[in-house]
Amino acid sequence: MTEQALFPRLFATDDLVQVTSPGRYERGTWRVVGVVATTADSSDPAYDVENRRTGRQRVFHGSRLELSRVGRGA
């Protein structure tokens, strides 16, 4: 298990992130829109993200994301 999976980062709204090992339609830079409602004991929170280029929205767990740039994602 990777360190990223063991200790997922917590992201803030407007942080710019990239997907680790992106699949089809998951490439590029994504802007964090917010946290998706999760259970209190969840060790891997989910985030609502929006692709900066296409505007497509997805939900990814924090363990699948890596920080690209802090803030100013608009």
Backbone as a printed PyTorch tensor [residue, N CA C, xyz], in Angstrom:
tensor([[[  0.8520,  -1.1840,   0.0000],
         [  0.0000,   0.0000,   0.0000],
         [  0.8950,   1.2430,   0.0000]],

        [[  0.5410,   2.2240,  -0.8020],
         [  1.3560,   3.4240,  -0.9210],
         [  1.1330,   4.3750,   0.2510]],

        [[  2.0860,   5.2710,   0.4390],
         [  1.9620,   6.2760,   1.5010],
         [  0.7470,   7.1620,   1.2550]],

        [[  0.4810,   7.4810,  -0.0320],
         [ -0.6780,   8.3090,  -0.3820],
         [ -1.9780,   7.6370,   0.0650]],

        [[ -2.0630,   6.3200,  -0.0900],
         [ -3.2700,   5.5960,   0.3150],
         [ -3.4020,   5.5350,   1.8350]],

        [[ -2.2660,   5.4160,   2.5370],
         [ -2.3040,   5.3430,   3.9980],
         [ -2.6170,   6.6820,   4.6380]],

        [[ -2.0970,   7.7620,   4.0580],
         [ -2.2930,   9.0970,   4.6080],
         [ -2.8110,  10.0350,   3.5330]],

        [[ -4.1000,   9.9420,   3.1800],
         [ -4.6270,  10.8000,   2.1210],
         [ -4.5900,  12.2720,   2.5210]],

        [[ -4.3040,  13.1190,   1.5580],
         [ -4.2760,  14.5630,   1.8080],
         [ -5.6910,  15.0880,   1.9630]],

        [[ -5.8170,  16.1450,   2.7260],
         [ -7.0820,  16.8470,   2.8240],
         [ -6.9780,  18.0670,   1.9320]],

        [[ -7.9290,  18.2220,   1.0350],
         [ -7.8960,  19.3110,   0.0720],
         [ -8.9280,  20.3650,   0.4370]],

        [[ -8.6300,  21.6100,   0.0880],
         [ -9.5400,  22.7240,   0.3400],
         [-10.2320,  23.1160,  -0.9620]],

        [[-11.3420,  23.8060,  -0.8440],
         [-12.0510,  24.3110,  -2.0070],
         [-11.1230,  25.1870,  -2.8370]],

        [[-11.1760,  25.0440,  -4.1410],
         [-10.3920,  25.7800,  -5.1380],
         [ -8.9530,  25.2900,  -5.2860]],

        [[ -8.5390,  24.2500,  -4.5430],
         [ -7.2270,  23.6590,  -4.7960],
         [ -7.2550,  22.9910,  -6.1730]],

        [[ -6.1430,  23.0390,  -6.8710],
         [ -6.0260,  22.3780,  -8.1640],
         [ -5.3170,  21.0530,  -7.9510]],

        [[ -5.9140,  19.9870,  -8.4640],
         [ -5.3950,  18.6450,  -8.2540],
         [ -5.3130,  17.8890,  -9.5740]],

        [[ -4.5580,  16.7880,  -9.5530],
         [ -4.5010,  15.8750, -10.6820],
         [ -4.7930,  14.4820, -10.1660]],

        [[ -5.3340,  13.6310, -11.0350],
         [ -5.6800,  12.2680, -10.6660],
         [ -4.4500,  11.3820, -10.8180]],

        [[ -4.1620,  10.5710,  -9.7990],
         [ -3.0570,   9.6220,  -9.9060],
         [ -3.5170,   8.4430, -10.7530]],

        [[ -2.6820,   7.9850, -11.6480],
         [ -3.0070,   6.9030, -12.5890],
         [ -4.3490,   7.1710, -13.2690]],

        [[ -4.4430,   8.2790, -14.0140],
         [ -5.7310,   8.6470, -14.6100],
         [ -6.2020,   7.6500, -15.6570]],

        [[ -7.4920,   7.4130, -15.6580],
         [ -8.1150,   6.5830, -16.6750],
         [ -8.6210,   7.4750, -17.7910]],

        [[ -9.4130,   6.9060, -18.6610],
         [ -9.9860,   7.6700, -19.7590],
         [-10.8590,   8.7950, -19.2120]],

        [[-10.7100,   9.9630, -19.7440],
         [-11.4590,  11.1650, -19.3430],
         [-11.1170,  11.6600, -17.9400]],

        [[-10.0090,  11.2090, -17.3570],
         [ -9.6210,  11.6760, -16.0280],
         [ -8.3280,  12.4850, -16.0560]],

        [[ -7.8000,  12.7440, -17.2330],
         [ -6.5430,  13.4780, -17.3550],
         [ -6.7750,  14.9840, -17.1870]],

        [[ -5.6960,  15.6900, -16.9210],
         [ -5.7820,  17.1390, -16.8170],
         [ -5.8200,  17.6140, -15.3890]],

        [[ -6.0660,  18.8920, -15.2520],
         [ -6.1190,  19.5260, -13.9410],
         [ -7.5730,  19.6970, -13.5300]],

        [[ -7.8430,  19.3740, -12.2920],
         [ -9.1880,  19.4510, -11.7270],
         [ -9.2020,  20.4580, -10.5800]],

        [[-10.3160,  21.1600, -10.4090],
         [-10.4950,  22.1200,  -9.3110],
         [-11.4280,  21.5060,  -8.2860]],

        [[-11.0220,  21.5270,  -7.0190],
         [-11.8550,  20.9890,  -5.9480],
         [-13.0140,  21.9460,  -5.7020]],

        [[-14.2350,  21.4280,  -5.8390],
         [-15.4400,  22.2270,  -5.6220],
         [-15.8670,  22.1330,  -4.1570]],

        [[-15.6860,  20.9510,  -3.5800],
         [-16.0590,  20.7740,  -2.1820],
         [-15.9330,  19.3300,  -1.7610]],

        [[-16.2340,  19.0690,  -0.4920],
         [-16.1890,  17.7140,   0.0510],
         [-17.5710,  17.1030,  -0.0740]],

        [[-17.6150,  15.8590,  -0.5030],
         [-18.8710,  15.1270,  -0.5860],
         [-19.1810,  14.5950,   0.8010]],

        [[-20.4420,  14.5620,   1.1710],
         [-20.8260,  14.0680,   2.4900],
         [-20.3100,  12.6450,   2.6760]],

        [[-19.5550,  12.4250,   3.7430],
         [-19.0010,  11.1110,   4.0480],
         [-19.3080,  10.7670,   5.4860]],

        [[-19.0900,   9.5240,   5.8350],
         [-19.3100,   9.1230,   7.2110],
         [-18.1710,   9.6410,   8.0840]],

        [[-18.4320,   9.7640,   9.3490],
         [-17.4560,  10.3320,  10.2740],
         [-16.2030,   9.4640,  10.3930]],

        [[-16.3480,   8.1570,  10.2220],
         [-15.1930,   7.2740,  10.3820],
         [-14.4480,   7.0270,   9.0730]],

        [[-14.8140,   7.7280,   8.0170],
         [-14.1530,   7.5410,   6.7200],
         [-12.7290,   8.0850,   6.7650]],

        [[-11.7590,   7.2260,   6.4220],
         [-10.3670,   7.6580,   6.4200],
         [ -9.9400,   8.1710,   5.0490]],

        [[-10.8370,   8.0920,   4.0570],
         [-10.5300,   8.5330,   2.7010],
         [-11.7120,   9.3570,   2.1730]],

        [[-11.7540,  10.6670,   2.5100],
         [-12.8950,  11.4820,   2.1020],
         [-12.9920,  11.6260,   0.5840]],

        [[-14.1990,  11.8340,   0.1090],
         [-14.4510,  12.0250,  -1.3210],
         [-14.6150,  13.5150,  -1.6070]],

        [[-14.1780,  13.9190,  -2.8100],
         [-14.2350,  15.3280,  -3.1930],
         [-14.9690,  15.4830,  -4.5150]],

        [[-15.7820,  16.5280,  -4.5930],
         [-16.4390,  16.9120,  -5.8340],
         [-15.4480,  17.7910,  -6.5780]],

        [[-15.0730,  17.4020,  -7.8020],
         [-14.0790,  18.1480,  -8.5640],
         [-14.6130,  18.4810,  -9.9520]],

        [[-14.0360,  19.5100, -10.5560],
         [-14.4450,  19.9630, -11.8860],
         [-13.2050,  20.1120, -12.7550]],

        [[-13.2500,  19.5500, -13.9670],
         [-12.1280,  19.6590, -14.8890],
         [-12.0190,  21.1030, -15.3540]],

        [[-10.8170,  21.6670, -15.2800],
         [-10.6330,  23.0820, -15.6350],
         [-10.8690,  23.3450, -17.1080]],

        [[-10.5290,  22.4030, -17.9750],
         [-10.6470,  22.6220, -19.4110],
         [-12.0520,  22.3370, -19.9310]],

        [[-12.6400,  21.2190, -19.5080],
         [-13.9300,  20.7920, -20.0670],
         [-15.1330,  21.1680, -19.2150]],

        [[-14.9200,  21.4110, -17.9190],
         [-16.0330,  21.7210, -17.0240],
         [-16.7460,  20.4800, -16.5120]],

        [[-16.2630,  19.2940, -16.8840],
         [-16.8770,  18.0510, -16.4430],
         [-16.6850,  17.8780, -14.9470]],

        [[-17.7270,  17.3980, -14.2600],
         [-17.6370,  17.2080, -12.8220],
         [-17.5900,  15.7240, -12.4890]],

        [[-16.8070,  15.3790, -11.4780],
         [-16.6570,  14.0020, -11.0160],
         [-16.4910,  14.0200,  -9.5040]],

        [[-16.5610,  12.8470,  -8.9140],
         [-16.2770,  12.6680,  -7.4890],
         [-15.1290,  11.6820,  -7.3800]],

        [[-14.0640,  12.0860,  -6.6800],
         [-12.9040,  11.2290,  -6.4800],
         [-12.5760,  11.1570,  -5.0020]],

        [[-12.0760,  10.0100,  -4.5600],
         [-11.5650,   9.8880,  -3.1980],
         [-10.2090,  10.5700,  -3.1250]],

        [[ -9.8740,  11.0920,  -1.9650],
         [ -8.6220,  11.8130,  -1.7680],
         [ -7.3860,  10.9960,  -2.0950]],

        [[ -7.4590,   9.6760,  -1.9340],
         [ -6.3030,   8.8330,  -2.2150],
         [ -5.9860,   8.7780,  -3.7060]],

        [[ -6.9380,   9.1760,  -4.5670],
         [ -6.7080,   9.1800,  -6.0110],
         [ -6.2050,  10.5260,  -6.5100]],

        [[ -6.1170,  11.5110,  -5.6220],
         [ -5.7420,  12.8610,  -6.0430],
         [ -4.3810,  13.2570,  -5.5070]],

        [[ -3.6780,  14.0930,  -6.2840],
         [ -2.4340,  14.6860,  -5.8000],
         [ -2.5020,  16.1890,  -6.0680]],

        [[ -1.9740,  16.9450,  -5.1420],
         [ -2.0320,  18.4030,  -5.2190],
         [ -1.1980,  18.9190,  -6.3730]],

        [[ -1.8030,  19.7660,  -7.1850],
         [ -1.1010,  20.3890,  -8.3010],
         [ -0.7150,  21.8170,  -7.9280]],

        [[ -1.6790,  22.5440,  -7.3590],
         [ -1.4370,  23.9300,  -6.9480],
         [ -2.4890,  24.3120,  -5.9120]],

        [[ -2.1090,  25.1010,  -4.9470],
         [ -3.0080,  25.5080,  -3.8820],
         [ -3.7920,  26.7390,  -4.2900]],

        [[ -5.1060,  26.6720,  -4.1410],
         [ -5.9810,  27.8250,  -4.3680],
         [ -5.9960,  28.3710,  -5.7780]],

        [[ -6.7660,  29.4090,  -5.9740],
         [ -6.8860,  30.1220,  -7.2490],
         [ -7.2410,  29.2090,  -8.4070]],

        [[ -8.2090,  28.3530,  -8.1780],
         [ -8.6080,  27.4240,  -9.2250],
         [ -9.6610,  27.9750, -10.1650]],

        [[-10.1020,  29.1780,  -9.9570],
         [-11.1950,  29.7190, -10.7510],
         [-10.7960,  30.0490, -12.1650]]])
